[in-house]
């Protein structure tokens, strides 16, 4: 069970001995979560707790769908801001058939999609996300939906909210502590606590990966070829040939 925001802030005050920085510490908790998620996206290892699957209906002949902001809620009413898209698909509402929607760069789009509305209606194959919208390379045919597997940035709703990513509560405590020291120009303490925060972040990455290691090994005799050695999370080894 992860620490709540109130518990995290209490630990930060204990670490810094600065109860006058409580309001700043509370606001920094959300900043710490965003920092960790941004790093996870850059590493191409987003935390599982921030990956969501969302679907929007596409109006016939539309060349775009609003996916965030006012009017951008998905079929379930979710309107969380999207940080990064992992997978995009166009799904047929009647058959559930789907095709990959390839996201292109702005440069590619400017060179290859002059005016999407003038292209032949069909099943979009290329897209781009700009601002609150996902744009298609052609008008979409009827009965289609946009499916995105995407990364969102969680926040603490209030003081009783537990850390939205359970394995990150230690990182949040240490990162906020570091930045409190930075705000009062205690740079040595800032450097020390930031280093501790990054260690906690790496531990969180490691904890977010399921352990199921398989390594090819040579057979122990000339009558066998190759086998597998399986190491479980307790370090126990079993070998098959």
PyMOL commands that set and color helices and strands:
alter all, ss='L'
color gray80, all
select helices_A, chain A and resi 5-16+19-42+48-50+106-112+116-118+166-183+187-207
alter helices_A, ss='H'
color red, helices_A
select strands_A, chain A and resi 51-58+64-66+82-92+98-100+102-103+126-130+133-136+144-152+213-218+226-231+237-240
alter strands_A, ss='S'
color yellow, strands_A
deselect
rebuild
show_as cartoon
